[in-house]
């Protein structure tokens, strides 16, 4: 690493913008401390304290040298983001609007489990999205920019601190918020390594899931990265014609090719793949669709996650779409199960707090916010 690395939260080099702790892995921070004339062994202690505390650091408790304390005030930011808004739902779901020093905002969500001890988190990887799925508000204004690895990590830290404040442990994390992870894969991979690594996030790679709309080359690259994470594919139709009505990007990636890449991912990694399927009334919810999906997944140990359409999170252009009635959802699930597909119906959460992807950002007027934020 040279004097200008790493990439900072401002998306620029350190000479132009102060880096934050989440921008570094242990080796990078050790090298930076050494160049500043400090013992590089402080890096591991600093990062461990930073991650375990949920994104803060106590220089005095760590007994850092005074010169290094001053560096934390001048040349090294503890945080490069802040919670601009927090909304809590009746079911315990909490959505955060996280703003960054480099400008822009994303959503991240905490979903408490029913056992009172754990919680699941959902993080974003881009500000906006270029995919344009009909059931998602994330891409309503298109893609603004990719997040840096540090900005992704800071969402995780906000969620960890929030979970701890309620007496829970952040146990799992999904890359299923705003943006397409495969369109920002290098930063997603770097963030996962920091979040999962012992001495840093310590979440464990097996507790992390990366969701994609079906970027085939991205699925192959994620498998090659050997992270030991889970994969979810947003399929939403068993055939190409139906899928093109739901996902504009479907013209580039045929259903058979996506499922083939998912099968290969599972063979290489040993991780069970989740198939996400948003049920839309009259479009992809017929018995014929269920039979075709079961045939497509024959011999594939994937888990199907059925998601009734959420009209509140939809693209305004597709406001005519509706969720199927409960009996249709149940019949679709039953047909898949009778044909051997492990199937779950996702219970809707956070409907009273605009928890569908992209809703809160649009509602608060943060879309296309590019001006830097003063933290």
C-alpha positions in Angstrom: 0.0 0.0 0.0 1.4 3.4 -0.9 1.0 6.7 0.9 -2.2 7.6 -1.0 -4.1 4.4 -0.2 -6.6 3.2 0.7 -9.7 4.5 -1.0 -11.4 6.9 1.5 -15.1 7.4 2.3 -15.1 10.4 0.0 -14.3 8.1 -2.9 -11.0 9.9 -3.4 -7.4 9.4 -2.2 -6.3 10.2 1.3 -4.5 13.3 0.2 -7.9 14.8 -0.8 -10.1 13.5 2.0 -9.5 12.2 5.6 -9.9 8.4 5.7 -12.1 6.7 8.3 -11.2 3.6 10.3 -13.7 1.4 8.4 -11.7 2.2 5.2 -8.8 0.0 6.5 -8.1 -3.6 7.0 -5.6 -4.6 9.7 -2.5 -4.6 7.4 -3.4 -1.3 5.8 -3.9 0.4 9.1 -0.7 -1.1 10.5 1.2 0.3 7.5 -0.3 3.7 7.9 0.6 3.8 11.6 4.2 2.8 10.8 4.5 5.7 8.3 3.3 8.0 11.0 6.1 6.8 13.3 3.8 4.7 15.6 4.1 1.1 16.5 2.0 -0.9 13.9 0.8 -3.3 16.7 -1.7 -0.6 17.7 -3.7 -1.2 14.5 -5.1 -4.6 15.6 -6.2 -3.3 19.0 -7.7 -0.2 17.5 -9.8 -2.1 14.9 -10.9 -4.7 17.5 -12.2 -2.0 19.8 -13.7 -0.1 16.9 -15.7 -3.1 15.6 -16.8 -4.6 18.9 -18.0 -1.2 20.2 -20.2 -0.8 17.1 -18.1 2.0 15.6 -16.4 4.0 18.3 -13.0 4.0 19.8 -11.6 4.9 23.3 -8.1 6.0 22.8 -7.5 6.5 26.5 -8.7 3.1 27.5 -6.5 1.6 24.8 -3.6 3.7 26.1 -2.7 5.0 22.7 0.2 7.4 22.5 -0.8 11.1 22.6 0.5 11.6 19.1 -1.8 8.9 17.8 -4.7 10.3 19.7 -4.1 13.6 17.9 -4.0 11.7 14.6 -7.5 10.4 15.3 -8.7 14.0 15.7 -7.0 15.4 12.6 -5.8 12.7 10.1 -8.0 9.7 10.7 -11.8 9.9 11.2 -13.5 7.4 13.4 -16.7 7.6 11.4 -17.6 8.9 7.9 -21.4 8.5 8.2 -24.2 9.3 10.5 -27.8 8.2 11.1 -29.9 10.9 9.6 -33.3 9.3 10.4 -34.5 6.3 12.3 -38.0 4.8 12.1 -39.3 1.9 14.1 -42.2 -0.4 13.2 -44.8 -2.1 15.4 -43.1 -5.4 14.7 -39.7 -4.2 16.0 -38.2 -3.6 12.5 -36.0 -0.5 12.5 -35.0 1.3 9.3 -32.1 3.7 9.3 -31.3 6.4 6.7 -27.5 6.6 6.8 -25.8 9.7 5.3 -22.2 9.8 4.2 -19.5 12.5 4.5 -19.0 12.1 0.7 -22.6 12.9 0.0 -25.7 10.7 -0.5 -27.7 8.4 1.7 -28.8 4.8 1.8 -31.1 2.6 3.9 -30.1 -0.1 6.3 -32.6 -2.3 8.3 -32.5 -4.2 11.6 -35.0 -7.0 12.0 -35.2 -8.5 15.5 -35.8 -12.2 15.8 -38.6 -13.6 17.9 -36.4 -15.1 20.5 -35.4 -11.7 22.0 -31.7 -12.4 21.7 -30.7 -12.0 18.0 -31.4 -9.7 15.1 -30.8 -9.8 11.3 -29.4 -6.8 9.4 -29.8 -5.7 5.8 -27.2 -3.3 4.1 -27.0 -1.4 0.9 -24.1 -1.5 -1.6 -25.0 1.4 -3.9 -26.8 4.8 -3.7 -29.7 4.1 -6.0 -29.7 1.2 -8.5 -29.5 0.8 -12.3 -31.5 -2.4 -12.5 -35.0 -1.0 -12.3 -37.0 -4.0 -10.9 -40.7 -3.2 -11.0 -41.2 -4.1 -7.3 -38.4 -2.0 -5.9 -38.1 1.8 -5.2 -34.3 1.8 -5.0 -33.8 2.5 -8.6 -36.6 5.1 -9.0 -33.9 7.8 -9.7 -31.3 5.5 -11.2 -27.9 4.9 -9.9 -26.0 7.7 -8.2 -22.8 5.9 -7.2 -21.2 2.8 -5.7 -20.5 2.8 -2.0 -16.9 2.2 -0.8 -16.1 -0.8 1.3 -15.8 1.5 4.3 -19.3 2.9 3.8 -20.7 -0.6 3.6 -18.9 -1.6 6.8 -20.2 1.5 8.6 -23.8 0.4 7.9 -23.0 -2.9 9.6 -21.5 -1.0 12.6 -24.6 1.2 12.9 -26.7 -2.0 13.0 -24.5 -3.8 15.5 -24.7 -0.8 17.9 -28.5 -0.6 17.4 -28.9 -4.3 18.1 -26.7 -4.1 21.2 -28.6 -1.1 22.6 -31.8 -3.3 22.6 -30.0 -6.2 24.2 -29.7 -8.3 21.0 -26.8 -9.6 19.0 -26.5 -8.9 15.3 -26.4 -12.5 14.1 -26.8 -12.4 10.3 -26.4 -9.9 7.5 -27.8 -9.7 4.0 -26.7 -7.6 1.1 -30.3 -7.1 0.0 -30.8 -3.3 0.4 -30.3 -0.6 -2.2 -28.2 -1.5 -5.2 -27.0 -4.6 -7.1 -24.0 -6.2 -5.2 -22.5 -7.7 -8.3 -22.2 -4.2 -9.9 -20.0 -3.2 -6.9 -18.4 -6.5 -6.2 -14.8 -5.5 -5.4 -16.0 -3.2 -2.6 -18.6 -5.7 -1.5 -16.0 -8.4 -1.2 -13.6 -6.1 0.8 -16.5 -5.1 3.1 -17.4 -8.8 3.7 -13.8 -9.7 4.6 -13.7 -6.9 7.2 -17.2 -7.7 8.6 -16.4 -11.5 8.8 -12.8 -11.4 9.9 -11.7 -12.3 13.5 -10.4 -9.3 15.3 -12.6 -7.0 13.2 -16.3 -7.6 12.6 -16.2 -11.3 13.7 -19.6 -11.9 12.2 -18.5 -15.0 10.3 -18.9 -15.5 6.6 -21.5 -18.2 7.0 -23.8 -15.6 8.5 -23.6 -13.4 5.5 -25.8 -13.6 2.3 -25.2 -11.7 -1.0 -28.3 -11.2 -3.1 -28.2 -10.6 -6.9 -30.7 -10.1 -9.6 -28.7 -12.6 -11.6 -25.5 -11.1 -12.8 -23.9 -14.3 -14.0 -20.3 -13.2 -14.2 -20.7 -11.7 -10.7 -22.0 -15.1 -9.3 -18.9 -16.8 -10.8 -16.6 -14.1 -9.3 -18.2 -14.4 -5.9 -17.7 -18.2 -5.9 -14.0 -17.7 -7.0 -13.5 -15.2 -4.1 -13.9 -18.2 -1.7 -15.6 -16.1 1.0 -17.8 -18.9 2.3 -20.9 -16.7 2.1 -24.4 -17.6 1.0 -26.0 -16.6 -2.3 -29.5 -15.5 -3.0 -30.8 -15.0 -6.6 -33.8 -12.7 -7.4 -35.4 -14.9 -10.0 -39.1 -14.0 -9.9 -40.1 -16.0 -12.9 -39.3 -19.5 -14.3 -39.2 -18.3 -18.0 -37.5 -15.4 -19.8 -40.6 -13.8 -21.3 -42.3 -13.4 -17.9 -39.1 -12.3 -16.2 -38.5 -9.5 -18.8 -41.8 -7.9 -17.6 -40.5 -7.7 -14.1 -36.7 -7.1 -14.5 -35.5 -5.0 -17.5 -32.0 -6.5 -17.1 -33.4 -9.9 -17.8 -32.8 -9.5 -21.5 -29.0 -10.0 -20.8 -29.2 -13.0 -18.5 -31.5 -16.0 -19.5 -33.2 -17.8 -16.6 -31.4 -21.1 -17.4 -28.0 -19.4 -17.4 -28.7 -17.8 -14.0 -29.8 -21.0 -12.4 -26.8 -22.8 -14.0 -24.5 -20.2 -12.4 -26.3 -20.7 -9.0 -25.9 -24.5 -9.3 -22.2 -24.1 -10.0 -21.9 -21.7 -7.0 -23.4 -24.3 -4.7 -21.2 -27.1 -6.1 -18.0 -25.0 -5.6 -18.9 -23.5 -2.1 -21.2 -26.0 -0.5 -23.5 -23.2 0.4 -27.3 -23.6 -0.1 -28.6 -21.0 -2.6 -31.8 -19.1 -1.9 -34.2 -18.4 -4.8 -36.1 -15.2 -4.2 -39.5 -15.1 -6.0 -41.8 -12.1 -5.8 -45.3 -13.2 -6.4 -47.3 -10.7 -8.5 -51.0 -11.3 -9.1 -51.9 -12.5 -12.6 -48.3 -12.2 -13.8 -46.1 -15.0 -12.3 -48.4 -16.7 -9.7 -50.3 -19.4 -11.7 -50.1 -23.1 -11.2 -48.2 -23.3 -14.5 -45.6 -20.9 -13.2 -45.2 -23.0 -10.1 -44.8 -26.2 -12.1 -42.3 -24.6 -14.4 -40.3 -23.3 -11.4 -40.3 -26.7 -9.8 -39.0 -28.3 -13.0 -36.3 -25.6 -13.4 -35.1 -26.4 -9.9 -35.3 -30.2 -10.2 -32.3 -31.8 -8.5 -31.1 -28.4 -7.1 -31.0 -28.2 -3.3 -32.0 -24.5 -3.4 -34.5 -22.9 -0.9 -37.3 -21.0 -2.5 -38.4 -17.8 -0.7 -41.8 -16.6 -1.9 -42.4 -12.9 -1.4 -45.9 -11.5 -1.9 -45.7 -8.3 -3.9 -45.3 -5.1 -1.8 -47.1 -2.3 -3.7 -45.7 0.3 -1.4 -42.2 -0.5 -2.6 -43.0 -0.6 -6.3 -41.9 1.5 -9.1 -44.6 4.1 -9.6 -44.9 3.0 -13.3 -46.1 -0.4 -12.1 -48.7 0.7 -9.6 -51.2 -1.6 -11.3 -49.4 -4.6 -9.9 -50.9 -6.3 -6.8 -50.1 -9.1 -4.4 -51.9 -12.4 -5.0 -54.6 -13.4 -2.4 -53.3 -15.6 0.4 -54.9 -18.7 -1.0 -53.0 -18.2 -4.3 -49.7 -17.8 -2.4 -50.5 -21.0 -0.3 -51.3 -23.0 -3.4 -48.1 -21.9 -5.2 -46.1 -22.9 -2.2 -47.9 -26.2 -1.8 -47.2 -27.1 -5.5 -43.5 -26.4 -5.1 -43.3 -28.5 -1.9 -45.1 -31.4 -3.4 -42.6 -31.4 -6.3 -39.7 -31.5 -3.8 -38.7 -27.8 -3.6 -37.9 -26.5 -0.1 -40.2 -23.5 0.1 -40.9 -20.7 2.6 -43.3 -17.7 2.4 -41.6 -14.6 3.6 -43.6 -12.7 6.2 -43.9 -9.0 5.5 -42.1 -6.8 7.9 -41.9 -3.1 8.4 -44.8 -2.2 6.2 -45.7 0.7 8.5 -42.3 2.3 8.3 -41.6 2.2 4.5 -39.3 -0.7 4.9 -39.3 -1.8 1.3 -36.0 -1.0 -0.4 -35.7 2.7 -1.4 -38.9 4.0 0.2 -37.4 5.9 3.1 -34.8 7.6 0.9 -37.4 8.8 -1.5 -39.8 9.9 1.2 -37.2 12.0 2.9 -36.0 13.7 -0.3 -32.5 12.2 -0.1 -32.4 10.8 -3.6 -29.8 12.4 -5.8 -28.2 14.1 -2.8 -24.6 14.6 -3.8 -23.3 17.4 -1.6 -20.9 16.2 1.1 -22.3 15.9 4.6 -20.7 17.7 7.5 -20.5 15.2 10.3 
